[in-house]
Amino acid sequence: MNKTTVKELMVPLGEYPTVSEDASVYEAISALEKAQEEFDKTRYRHRAILVYDSKERIVGKVSQWDLIKSLEPKYEAFGDMRMTSLSGLSPLLVKSMREGFRLWQDDLDALCNRAAAKKVHDIMYRPTEGEKVEEAATLGEALHAFVVGRHQSLLVTRGKEIVGILRLTDMFKLLCEKIKSSKT
């Protein structure tokens, strides 16, 4: 595999939407929309927001899934469901969970109104070390992390500092381009 590095494909931190962990969900959505307007139109749109702490260090992210999950407060009783989703739950069990816990029973407008005031630190996800990749790493190393962890993005580091994000969509686009060019 060629030696293209993660740094060459990542989105630098300055081009990615960020919010404080003390921001509201409403403010986080506004930051995402603003970043969408300013982002390079030839690339895929952003699907997450990076979260920084009081020392302006990236400490988490809020994905589309995190925002959706935050609408239904009863999911808090389930804890982190990321690994559960990979275990292949049966449709019958999924249905019984929704019915038994009475999930998504409230009016959608009411759920959205409550979620708008929540704080980002209450809904954000704190990535593990397996979701980080050094900027000097090869794309092969990043692909391995994507496949093994089934991640939508990886935080890119320079030492201990987070300097960007490598998105699965950008990796997928590059791979598709390379596959198509192999036929010419």
C-alpha positions in Angstrom: 0.0 0.0 0.0 1.4 3.4 -0.8 2.6 5.6 2.0 0.0 8.3 1.9 -0.4 9.5 5.5 -3.5 10.3 7.6 -2.4 13.9 7.6 -2.9 14.2 3.9 -6.6 13.1 4.1 -7.7 14.4 7.5 -9.9 17.4 8.1 -7.8 19.8 10.2 -9.3 20.9 13.5 -9.8 24.5 12.3 -12.1 23.3 9.5 -14.3 21.1 11.7 -17.2 22.2 13.8 -16.5 22.5 17.5 -18.4 23.5 20.6 -17.7 23.7 24.3 -18.9 20.8 26.4 -21.0 23.4 28.3 -22.8 24.4 25.1 -26.4 23.4 24.6 -27.5 20.9 22.1 -29.2 23.8 20.2 -25.8 25.6 20.1 -24.1 22.4 18.9 -26.6 22.0 16.0 -26.1 25.7 15.1 -22.3 25.2 15.0 -22.7 22.2 12.7 -25.0 24.1 10.3 -22.5 27.0 10.2 -19.6 24.7 9.5 -21.6 23.0 6.7 -22.1 26.4 5.0 -18.4 27.2 5.2 -17.0 23.8 4.3 -15.5 22.8 0.9 -18.5 21.9 -1.2 -16.6 19.2 -3.1 -16.3 17.1 0.1 -18.9 15.2 2.1 -20.7 17.2 4.7 -19.8 16.9 8.4 -21.8 14.4 10.5 -20.4 15.2 13.9 -19.2 18.0 16.2 -16.0 17.9 18.2 -16.3 19.0 21.8 -13.6 20.9 23.7 -13.2 21.5 27.4 -12.4 24.6 29.4 -8.7 24.2 28.4 -9.8 24.1 24.7 -8.7 20.4 24.4 -10.9 18.1 22.3 -12.5 15.7 24.8 -15.3 14.2 22.8 -17.6 14.3 19.9 -21.3 14.4 19.2 -22.5 12.3 16.3 -25.8 12.1 14.5 -26.5 9.0 16.6 -25.7 10.8 19.9 -28.1 13.6 19.0 -30.9 11.2 18.1 -30.3 9.1 21.2 -30.4 12.3 23.4 -34.0 12.9 22.3 -35.3 9.9 24.2 -34.1 10.2 27.8 -35.0 6.6 28.6 -31.9 5.4 26.7 -29.8 6.7 29.5 -30.7 3.6 31.5 -29.1 1.5 28.8 -25.6 3.0 29.1 -23.3 2.9 26.1 -25.1 0.9 23.4 -22.3 1.1 20.8 -21.2 -2.5 21.3 -24.7 -3.7 21.7 -25.5 -2.5 18.1 -22.7 -4.7 16.8 -24.0 -7.9 18.5 -26.8 -8.5 16.1 -29.9 -8.2 18.3 -32.9 -10.0 17.0 -35.8 -7.9 15.6 -38.1 -9.4 18.2 -35.8 -8.3 21.0 -35.4 -4.8 19.6 -39.2 -4.5 19.4 -39.7 -5.8 22.9 -37.1 -3.2 24.2 -39.0 -0.4 22.6 -42.4 -1.6 23.9 -41.1 -2.6 27.4 -39.3 0.6 28.1 -42.0 2.7 26.3 -39.4 4.3 24.1 -40.5 7.0 21.6 -44.0 7.4 23.1 -43.8 11.2 23.7 -44.6 13.7 21.0 -41.5 14.3 18.7 -41.9 18.1 19.2 -41.8 17.7 23.0 -38.7 15.4 22.8 -36.9 17.9 20.5 -37.8 20.9 22.8 -36.4 19.1 25.8 -33.2 18.1 23.9 -32.5 21.6 22.7 -31.7 22.7 26.3 -29.5 19.7 27.2 -25.8 20.3 27.6 -23.4 18.8 25.2 -21.3 17.1 28.0 -24.5 15.1 28.9 -24.8 13.6 25.4 -21.3 13.6 24.0 -19.2 10.5 23.4 -15.7 10.3 24.8 -13.6 8.4 22.2 -11.3 5.6 23.3 -7.6 5.2 22.3 -8.7 2.8 19.6 -10.5 5.7 17.9 -7.4 7.8 17.6 -4.7 7.6 14.9 -1.4 9.5 14.6 -1.2 12.0 11.8 2.0 10.3 10.4 0.2 6.9 10.3 -0.4 5.3 6.9 -3.9 5.0 5.5 -3.5 1.3 5.8 -3.2 1.7 9.6 -6.2 4.0 9.6 -8.2 1.5 7.5 -7.4 -1.2 10.0 -8.8 0.9 12.9 -11.9 1.7 10.9 -12.6 -2.0 10.1 -11.8 -3.4 13.5 -13.7 -0.7 15.4 -16.5 0.0 12.8 -15.9 3.8 13.5 -17.4 6.6 11.5 -14.3 8.8 12.2 -11.0 8.7 13.9 -9.4 11.6 15.9 -6.0 12.5 14.5 -3.3 13.1 16.9 0.2 14.7 17.0 1.6 13.3 20.2 -1.1 13.8 22.8 -2.8 16.8 20.9 -5.8 16.2 18.7 -5.1 18.0 15.4 -7.9 16.8 13.1 -10.4 14.1 12.2 -10.2 11.4 9.6 -13.7 10.6 8.4 -14.8 7.3 7.0 -16.6 9.2 4.2 -13.4 10.7 3.0 -11.6 7.4 3.2 -14.4 5.7 1.2 -14.4 8.4 -1.5 -10.6 8.0 -1.9 -10.9 4.2 -2.1 -13.7 4.5 -4.7 -11.6 6.9 -6.8 -8.7 4.5 -6.7 -10.9 1.5 -7.6 -12.3 3.4 -10.6 -8.9 4.6 -11.8 -7.6 1.1 -11.7 -9.9 0.2 -14.6 -8.4 3.0 -16.9 
